[in-house]
Amino acid sequence: MPSNKMLGTVLIGAAAFLMRNKKTREKTMSQIRSLATPETMDKVKSQFQSITKTKSSNPSVR
């Protein structure tokens, strides 16, 4: 669990920095928008669905 706390702290720090710095926030959001094309979203959804189908068909896998 210590790694979860550290990850949470880093995420909170990054969020605080983005909220404070408008230029960085806008740059980050534009980069996320460029990555989140419909094709990319469909690819991620299909991969996620295949993972969940595999887990539901084999309940012993954690």
N, C-alpha and C positions, 0 to 999 in steps of 0.2 A: 503493500500500500504506500510506502514512502514515495515511489515513483509517480503514483497518481497525484499525490499532494504537490510534488514538484512540477508536474505537468500543469496542474491547475493554477499554480502560482505563475508560471510562465504565461499561460493563456490570459490570466487577469492582467498581468503586466503589459502584454502586447495589446490587449483591448484598451487599456488605459492610455497607452501611447497613441493608438489610432484615434481615440476620441479627442485627444489633446492636439494632435498635429494634423491640420486639415489637408495639407499637401500630401503627406504620406497616406492618409486615409483615402483620398481621391485616387492616388496612384495604385494603391492596393486593390481598391474596388474595380478599377478599370482592368487590372490584370486578371482578377477573378472572373469578370464578365467575359474577357477574351477567351479564357479557358473553358467557360461553361457554355459552349455552343450546344445546340440541340443534338448534334451527332454525338458529342462527348457524353451528354446526359443520357442518351439512349444506350450507349455502350456501357456506362456504369450501371444503369438500371438492369440491363440484361445480365451482366456479371453478378450483380447482387441477387437477382432472382435465381440464377443457377446455383449460387452458394446456398441460399435458403432451401431450395428444392433438395439439394444433396443432404443437408442436415435433417430435413423433415423425413426423407426416405430412409435415413439411417439414424434413429434416435440415440444409439449408443455413442455416436461421435459427439464430442463436446467442443 
